[in-house]
Amino acid sequence: MNIQLEEAVKQIKLWGKGKEFIPLHEPVFYGNEKKYVLDCIESGWVSSVGKYVDLLEDKLAEYTGIKYAVAVVNGTSALHIALKLAGVKRDEEVLIPSLTFIATANAVRYCDATPHFVDVEEQTLGLDPIALRSHLQEIVTQENGTSINKKTGRIIRAIVPMHTFGHPVDMDELLKVAEEFNLKVVEDAAESLGSFYKGKHTGTFGSLAAVSFNGNKAITTGGGGAILTNNEEYSRLAKHLTTTAKIPHRWEYNHDEVGFNYRMPNINAALGCAQLEQLPIFLEQKKSLTKKYELLFSNIDGISLFLEPQNAGSNYWLQTIKIDQSVYLRDELLLFLNNNGIMSRPIWTPLHELNPYQHCPSADLPITNKLKNILINIPSSPYLGVE
Ligand SMILES: *Cc1c(COP(=O)(O)O)cnc(C)c1O
């Protein structure tokens, strides 16, 4: 490539303390992980009930400042149930970014509804409230307070803002648009545990939100997720629906609807409790990594580090660089970095280009189509930030 980049690779390798290959995001277990998991095994309560599930839910609610958290098997199922509780039904539409992980759209499809793509902002990488408003003004007719897509005749029920790579989206403006068009807001906060918008934790603005504890996220339970809500009825229904809609009874098996087996096992929650204790340390190390990268890339022409938007305290879940295409070609850079042991990958292929979603309704997506060619995620594990 060039000497600047070769030096950068050497630097990052040094931060990785001699690792030959630096992964994108590795889980780290500095704290009580083994202790709690062992305790869970010794208690015999490894499955879908136990003290760690309750503890994780309580601690998560406390940390995020939400009233209720319901732990589930993964972030996708959390989003599925959150959308269902928000009232998303068959043949309705749900506004989502095209620039997101496929789970956002899949959760909409699991409700037999259709994703409707809208564009993102360059400053936040999340939904653009201005583009959203003008799109809705063009395509929506309101009937009895419900927004109908004039082109498809379908109800537009909800909007799913997603906090890309942990960077909070412009929630205040999005909430205004959602109110104008009577849309339910369900936040996809899968990537943004530890991220705050105007001092308030992401995932606490909408009616409901989903977080993820997958192995590559800010903290992990192996696999897992949670539904967040301030609404008591939603939280009760979330627990009910994710527990096969079983009516609690000491011995009878009665179920009052088709529910889901989505409850998080206690052994995963045990891991999660220890990880949540570590979150402040992870966040500190990730911030310090951001500073190191910022300095590193300030000396490299044609590459800049993506920094958190205004009003945001980002968890910097995945570090992201933006490339100037007159200097670097995305795929050449990816090849160079990956060949030299620096795992890196482009931002997701926008969902409107993917086979299952290419025929969905969509606004114009100029920023999405631009960003897909210039954003690259680079190694982001907390330990890389340790001085
Ligand atoms: C990770 C992720 C999910 C889904 O979480 P899982 O726990 O992997 O099911 C949903 N949306 C986004 C944006 C994600 O990054």
Ligand as a Chemical Component Dictionary entry (heavy atoms), coordinates in Angstrom:
data_LIG
# 
_chem_comp.id                   LIG 
_chem_comp.type                 NON-POLYMER 
_chem_comp.pdbx_formal_charge   0 
_chem_comp.three_letter_code    LIG 
# 
loop_
_chem_comp_atom.comp_id 
_chem_comp_atom.atom_id 
_chem_comp_atom.alt_atom_id 
_chem_comp_atom.type_symbol 
_chem_comp_atom.charge 
_chem_comp_atom.model_Cartn_x 
_chem_comp_atom.model_Cartn_y 
_chem_comp_atom.model_Cartn_z 
_chem_comp_atom.pdbx_ordinal 
LIG C1 C1 C 0 -26.839 -7.412  16.723 1  
LIG C2 C2 C 0 -27.980 -6.680  16.165 2  
LIG C3 C3 C 0 -29.299 -7.163  16.259 3  
LIG C4 C4 C 0 -29.671 -8.516  16.704 4  
LIG O1 O1 O 0 -29.101 -9.030  17.817 5  
LIG P1 P1 P 0 -28.867 -10.599 17.972 6  
LIG O2 O2 O 0 -28.634 -10.709 19.446 7  
LIG O3 O3 O 0 -27.666 -10.946 17.150 8  
LIG O4 O4 O 0 -30.095 -11.306 17.540 9  
LIG C5 C5 C 0 -30.319 -6.354  15.815 10 
LIG N1 N1 N 0 -30.089 -5.167  15.248 11 
LIG C6 C6 C 0 -28.843 -4.688  15.115 12 
LIG C7 C7 C 0 -28.663 -3.352  14.494 13 
LIG C8 C8 C 0 -27.748 -5.432  15.543 14 
LIG O5 O5 O 0 -26.517 -4.943  15.372 15 
# 
loop_
_chem_comp_bond.comp_id 
_chem_comp_bond.atom_id_1 
_chem_comp_bond.atom_id_2 
_chem_comp_bond.value_order 
_chem_comp_bond.pdbx_ordinal 
LIG C1 C2 SING 1  
LIG C2 C3 SING 2  
LIG C2 C8 DOUB 3  
LIG C3 C4 SING 4  
LIG C3 C5 DOUB 5  
LIG C4 O1 SING 6  
LIG O1 P1 SING 7  
LIG P1 O2 DOUB 8  
LIG P1 O3 SING 9  
LIG P1 O4 SING 10 
LIG C5 N1 SING 11 
LIG N1 C6 DOUB 12 
LIG C6 C7 SING 13 
LIG C6 C8 SING 14 
LIG C8 O5 SING 15 
# 
